[in-house]
Amino acid sequence: MSFAARYDYPLFRRFMFLSLAAVVLWCARAHADPRDVNVNAPIKGQETALLTYAPDVPPPIARTYSTKVVIHLEVKEVEGRLADGVSYTFWTFGGKVPGKFIRVREGDLVEFHLDNHPDNKMPHNIDLHAVIGQGGGAASSLTAPGHSSVFSFKALVPGLYVYHCATAPVAMHVGNGMYGLIYVQPRKALPKVTHEYYVMQGDFYTKGANGQQGLQPFSMEKALAEKPEYVVFNGSVGALTGANALPAKVGDTIRLFVGNGGPNLTSSFHVIGEIFDTVWPEGNTSTPAHDVQTTMIPAGGAAIVEFKINVPGTFLIVDHSLARAFNRGALAQLKATGPENKLVYSGKISDEVYLPEGTGIRVTEQPSGLPAPAASKAERVKLGEIVFKTNCMACHQENGQGIPGAFPPLAMSDYLNSDKTRAIRTVLGGRQGVLTVNGAKYDGVMPAWTLTDEDIANVLSYIYGNWGNSGFEVTPTEVKAARSEAANAK
Amino acid sequence: MASSCLAGLAVAASGAETVRVPAGTYVPFYARESVKTARGQEDLHRPISVASFALDRRPVTNREYQLFLRAHPEWRKSAVKPIFADAHYLAHWRSDLDFGDDADAERPVTNVSWFAAEAYCRAQGKELPTTDQWEYALADNGRDRDALRQRILTWYGESGAHELPAAKSGVANGFGVQGLAGHVWEWTLDFNSLMSGPDLRGSGQQFCGGASLGASDPNDYASFMRYSMRASLKASYTTKLLGFRCARNEP
């Protein structure tokens, strides 16, 4: 394997000439196995690694030599938010999901301290895929609560790697959020970019169905069946949407360090409205691919993706296995501001319509015990917000503004406000074909929803009660009447 | 009447009420020794027999442990030797003999090492239960197995920062033993001898997928966690959610 092949990206080529002397020098050592080179790389000095919570990434390492890097990672079992109104006891590396991002340099000697907080209930360990050795560290790090294990390893192969807890039963430890990323920066660092962000997918198996409120215990049955209730980026539904969206500007180059903790699902990682200029598939830094739409990230795998922002807009980051994106939470946003470029794009953002043609019925899973009906209009509006965020927000957007050209707005919508009964019928039976909202034409598909009368009443009351709309209250009785009318019409 | 009087005497003598667990068989989660089937395959489902024994009905409480410390000052926080108990020993106690309030008195004692637990049991004329005895008592002849597993998994999912329930609040199983699931982890006499299947012991493979080799039921996540917990311990370790109860072998 030659140096040029290992670092074959366009920017580098431009500097090939200037670097010729360096290459010649390097070639003198090129016959040595790069792993051996890293085994034998002399260690100068010592430093403590700066670890970051997602979506932040520690700054690039400017160092040009190998050093001893000391890492302290604390395991904490914490109760936190999985979705609106849904909490979960996460097992974490550092207090959040995903675990803290670790950045070291090829050839570094890493002294790893795994600290298991005394308040924890469980024993834990760590398997870093960057480690060559038994268990990737797990064989040396099984740690009881209130104890700390130490082991060391040499970072022999550059790349982006998953780390995770490997204590039996491993699917439960990982299913509770015990994963993160470690980046072994190559000797020749990747080119500088405007922003580096950390995004990690994971699947969660709650006893209650998606959206069921309250503290949810882990479901062993669903984990064994590989049927998650939630598939999320960075540990919770909405961790990277709305106010938490990743910021960018036109002209920026964005590098995402993307991991997939699993424990079970493979991600079809995609950014809607972007093309990855460069992907380092499976996190290896030696063989980049260019001009990629969707890259597969296996459970326990990672990828580095890079793209330049040419036009402003909200770019949705999804697992392109779309039921996960629309119904299970695998949706993040990158919001780019800056001047339009009408030549690149006319200015209307037109995502692909994800839903298949025809008004298929979309089944929303219902909690086994139905929640108490709303006692007042205010309560109805409040409960409706949760229904909206779970079912409607993906298309109609957080503030009901819709997406021009694709999904009509609900905010100050003449179509909506002029006919309450039509709105109920639309949610019940779906809608297909051309319609005009506030003077703009839309030609899309909305599926029929199998929500309860109560949920439909609540969500419509929420929509009518917000964003400058008419303030109508919709009651379950009205929904029920519309439902039987529709049944009679058949 | 006579039997309840005798039971009362037993309490006075041993410090805690015990339950007689009848002899029987159970399938261990990890076999203690390699057994081959007639076809020469590893037999992971061979039941083993357990003789009848007496087991404390409930985990040992802070109050009971305090009585022990009054008589055995060498096990007090200020006196215990570091090789017998790590720095968290009785960390939740305010001082050598002060465990806290009346509610604390009834909670299972935790933050005790294996050495301390075994010393306590010996002082009562008992011993820690073996892992087989403990697991056999938990298995409860297979009664309500799925509900039991779910109760354990639910406990795993609850934050360890909450106060412990009173030892006597545990639901009694078919043997009449309370609180084996959903209260605290419990020490066993031979906690460190059964950390994985016989072919794996000492090979360092009791992590990740390797742990499922040799397990009698790889779908039993609740049991995996107990064996992982035991494997993470040394006899001087103490943790906030690790307690114990005692057992007595029948002559």
Contacts between the chains, C-beta under 8 A, distances in Angstrom:
chain1	res1	chain2	res2	distance
A	77	B	159	6.4
A	77	B	160	6.1
A	78	B	159	7.3
A	79	B	159	5.2
A	88	B	157	7.9
A	89	B	157	4.7
A	89	B	158	6.5
A	89	B	159	5.8
A	118	B	88	6.1
A	118	B	91	7.4
A	118	B	239	7.0
A	118	B	240	5.6
A	119	B	159	7.9
A	119	B	160	5.2
A	119	B	161	5.0
A	119	B	240	6.3
A	120	B	160	5.7
A	121	B	156	6.7
A	121	B	158	7.9
A	121	B	159	8.0
A	121	B	160	3.9
A	121	B	185	8.0
A	121	B	241	5.2
A	122	B	156	6.9
A	122	B	225	6.8
A	122	B	228	7.8
A	122	B	229	7.1
A	123	B	228	5.2
A	123	B	229	5.0
A	123	B	231	7.2
A	123	B	232	3.3
A	123	B	233	7.9
A	125	B	207	6.1
A	127	B	207	7.0
A	127	B	208	6.2
A	134	B	204	5.5
A	135	B	204	6.5
A	135	B	205	7.8
A	135	B	207	5.1
A	135	B	208	6.7
A	138	B	207	4.0
A	138	B	208	6.1
A	139	B	204	4.0
A	139	B	205	7.8
A	139	B	207	6.5
A	142	B	206	7.8
A	142	B	207	6.9
A	142	B	228	7.3
A	142	B	231	6.1
A	142	B	232	4.8
A	143	B	232	6.1
A	144	B	229	7.4
A	144	B	232	4.1
A	144	B	233	5.3
A	144	B	237	5.3
A	144	B	239	5.7
A	145	B	160	7.4
A	145	B	239	4.2
A	145	B	240	6.4
A	145	B	241	6.9
A	145	B	242	7.9
A	146	B	86	7.6
A	146	B	88	4.8
A	146	B	237	7.7
A	146	B	238	7.3
A	146	B	239	5.1
A	146	B	240	6.8
A	147	B	86	7.8
A	147	B	232	7.8
A	147	B	237	6.7
A	166	B	207	4.3
A	166	B	208	4.0
A	167	B	207	6.4
A	167	B	228	4.8
A	167	B	232	7.8
A	168	B	206	6.7
A	168	B	207	6.8
A	168	B	208	7.8
A	168	B	211	3.5
A	168	B	212	7.3
A	168	B	224	4.2
A	168	B	225	7.4
A	168	B	227	6.9
A	168	B	228	5.0
A	169	B	211	7.5
A	169	B	221	4.1
A	169	B	224	4.0
A	169	B	225	6.6
A	169	B	228	8.0
A	170	B	207	7.4
A	170	B	208	5.2
A	170	B	209	6.9
A	170	B	211	7.3
A	171	B	221	7.6
A	172	B	156	7.6
A	172	B	221	5.1
A	172	B	224	7.9
A	172	B	225	7.4
A	176	B	157	7.9
A	217	B	153	6.6
A	217	B	154	4.8
A	217	B	157	4.2
A	218	B	153	6.1
A	218	B	156	7.2
A	218	B	157	5.2
A	220	B	149	7.3
A	220	B	150	7.9
A	220	B	153	5.7
A	220	B	219	7.5
A	220	B	221	4.9
A	220	B	222	7.8
A	223	B	221	7.9
A	224	B	219	5.9
